[in-house]
Amino acid sequence: MKKIEILVVCCHEEISATMIRLINKEEEMLGTAVASPEDAMASFSSKAYDLVLIGAGLAPEAEQQLEAELKKQQPGIPVVYHFGGGSGLLYTEIKQALRKS
């Protein structure tokens, strides 16, 4: 079974680790964490992702610029902004975004 590949972009190490732990806890999901837009673009260019999850720490302008760059490379990629709210909300946001794509 192919796993849903999720790129997590989050500047806060502890928050990023929590998001990756929750994602990887789900059998059908596999998360990869990066801490900067530059690292996100490098990883996105070298690996196929099904969804990008943007977490805390980036300035709003950096978030918008990153999303625009991601969409240039892969227009249909879902980009989800997640800034907390628990695991239930995280899973719901991921599943809704994947259904829409």
Buried (B, 14 or more C-beta within 10 A) or exposed (E): EEBBBBBBBBBEEEBBEBBBEBBBEBEEBBBBBBBBBEEBBEBBEEEEBBBBBBBBBBEEEBBEEBBEEBEEEEEEBBBBEBEEEEBEEBBEBBBEBBEEE
